[in-house]
Amino acid sequence: MNGPLNMHTELHPVRSRGAPVCRDTAHQLSVIRSIVAEVAAAMPPPAMAAVDPPMAFAPTSEHHYGRLYEPAELQDRLLWASGLVGETKQTVVANLRAAQSLGPMRRLAAPPSVSAVDALARDFPHCGDVTALLRRRIALAHCCPTPTFRLPPLLLSGAPGCGKTALAKRIAKLMAVPHAEFDMSTLHTSFSVVGLDVGYATGRPGRLWEVMQHECMSPVLILDELDKARSDGSDDVVGFLYSLLEPVTARRFTDAAIGLAIDTSKVNWIATCNDLRAIDVAILSRFTVMEVPQPKVHEMPAVIASIHNDLMSAADWIGWFDQPLSIDVVAALAALSPRAVIRAIEDAYASAAAAGRRVVVPADVSDSRSPHRSHPIGFIHNDKSSETRA
């Protein structure tokens, strides 16, 4: 065709008198695909349903969006990937196409409702410092013309079994964002998180890239037992945190296999540990450290109720039993740590079922004690319950 492209004669089925005609069908299809791709890249994705929000959650504003990547840079990576071969090419192209299909614009976390934080404070009464921080950050978010919510990197420190990981998961739930857990005690190289160059035979994208391929770019990433991360000697297993915990450098994170810069500065990092001394000082300085104590005696009934409610929502057999747990059963469970309570409640229901009862009694509660609660707790004085436990 001579002269510049005439969009009317290329795309309209009826041409006006004297208008030129292009009979190059392949060229027409190429132009159409190019236009469709440009329009799709420029449009934000549709709003998606929240990810497992708690019953008390209610968005306080419409969702806002951020740009995860630059469309021109993705096109450059697709061009580069076209020169790869075999399975490597398939992997990289598939990941880039998936990112392209979701579009560059992704949802940002909205501030949680006050009622959702109130419910968190009720279920985790020993974590007042954390809920106070959430309330301050929510207030700060509402000072913006377009309220979005982001936590500072949090490091929850405390004894084993005090509820740190459960708290981190609950925060993700009240924020209505996806979450992913990284067991740092089993992480021996950083490749599984930040990817490995496809020039290697085992090269593939890391988990961080995979988590970010979602309609929301503000996930909660839980680094469980950060103090137990151990290098295999050839790789600094937690080295990726130096840049990812700094908002400026996190805006241009590049997975080693994919090579496309994405904005990870909106990620919410929550780490847990038992021993702060085992964590590198430079990493430690990037976190807001918060102590999570063992629940006090008077706080355990609320903790037990929260754990029991979570169990009731997931266990298929729970409807067979009479509810709720008696005050004597709660008193027996209160001698345990929160982690031990989870196992003890399931064991108690199993013991009741084996005895042919629809109700749990104190004798069904295992008498094993948490190392942090080595003696019975007497916050409830009841002769009958004492006799039963004996």
C-alpha positions, 0 to 999 in steps of 0.5 A: 500500500502506498502512502501512510496507513489509513485507519478507516480503510484498514479497519472499516468494512465499508469504504467511502468512494475513492478511498484506497483499499489494502488487500494485505490481510496479514498486515491488517491483522498485525495492526489490529493486534497492536491496537488491541494490545495498546488499549489493554495495557492502558486500562486498569484491571477490574476490581476483584473480590477481597481475599478471605476478608474477616467478617468485620472487614468493610472497605472504607474507600474505593480501591486505588491502583499502582503500576507494577511494571512499564509496558514498554519494558515488558515488550522489550523482555518479550523480544529478548525471550523470543531468542531463547530456545526450548523449555527455557523460552516457554517458561519465560514467555509464559510468565511475561504473557501472564503478567501482560494479561493482568496488566500493569495496573494492580490494586493497592491495599485499602486501610482496614476498618476500625472494627476489623482491628477491634476484632484483632485486639479482642482475639490477640489481647497480648499483642497490644503494641501491634494493634496500636501500630495498626491503628496509627497507620490507618489514621495516617492512611486516611490523611491521604487524598487517595487512602492506601495502606502499607505496613512498615517491615515488622519483626515479631519477636517472642517465645515459640508458640506465642502466636506470632505466625497466627498474628501475621496471617490475621493481619493479612486477612484484615487487610484483604490481600493475598499472603505467602509464607517463607519458612526461613529455617529451610531456605538455604539459597536466595534463588527460590525467592528472587529467581535464578538466571535462565542461563543455568539449567535449573534457572526459573522464576522465584516465589516473589515474582510468582506472588506478585502475579496477582491483581493486588500488588500489596501482599503480606509476605511472612518470613517465618523464623528469620533467625533460623535462616542459614546459608549454604556457604555459596549464597547469602540466603537473606541478602535479598532483604537488603534492597527489598526492605528499602522502598527506593530500591524495592521499586525496581526489583528484577527477578533473575530469570524474568528480567522485568523490573517490577515495583515491590515497594508496596509489599508488606513484610512481616518476619517472626523470630525467637532470638534477635541476636541471631539476625544480622544487624543491618537486616534488623535495622530495616525492621520495626521490632515488636515483642509478642509476649506469652498471653497472661492468665486473664488473656487466655480465654479470649485467645482460646475462643479465637483458636476455637472459632478458627477450628470450628470454621474449618473442621467438618466434624465440629457440628457433631459436638455440643458448643461452646466449650465449658468454663472448666475446659477453657481453664484446663486449656489455659495452662498451655501456650497458644500453639499447644492449645491448637493441638490440645483442642483437636485432641480433646474432641478426638477423646470425646468422640472416642468416648461416645460423647458430644461434649468435651470435658476437662479430662479430654484435655491433654495434661502435657504442659508448654515449657512456658507454662510448667505449672497449672494456672488457677485463674478459675477456682472450681472444685469439680474441675479440679477433681476432674483434672485429677 
